[in-house]
Amino acid sequence: MRKIRKCRTCGRHTLLERCCGEETVSAHPPKYSPQDKYAKYRRIERYGRGFE
């Protein structure tokens, strides 16, 4: 079974491993875990200090 991937260069979704001469990445987000030790740091990095 092939999974949907996303090109970082052009933003297109594809089933190919390469697009625009670059490797594609998984289009699916990581699994959610309530015991996530690093969620606080990801929110700070993404939204800034006001969302701790």
N, C-alpha and C positions, 0 to 999 in steps of 0.2 A: 504494500500500500504506500503510495506517495503522499507526502504532506505538502501543504501550501507553504511557500517560502516568499520572502520579500527582498527586492533589490534595494540596497542602501543608496545606490547612485540615483536611480530614476524614480524609486518608490512604487514600481509595479509589483503586482503579485504574480507568481509563476510557480511551476512545478520543477523548473530546471535548477541545477546546482550552480550555474553561472549565468549572469546577465550583465550586459554592458562591460564585459571583460573582468568583472569582479565576482567574488563569492557571494551567494545569497544567504540570508539568515532566516531562521524560523519566524513565521508570522504569528505564532501563538505565544501568549504571555506565559511566564513561569507559573507553576501551581501555587495556589494560596496556602499558606500555613499559619495558623494562629500562634504558633510558637516561633515565628520568624524573628531571629535575633537582630537582623539588620534592617528591618522595615523603617525604623526611626531614621537611620542614616540615609536610606534611599529617598525618603520624603524630604529631608533637609536638602539633599543634593538637587532634587527635582524642583521643589517649590520655595526653598529658602528657609530661613530661621523661624518664620512665623508659624510654621505648620508642625512643630515638634509635638 
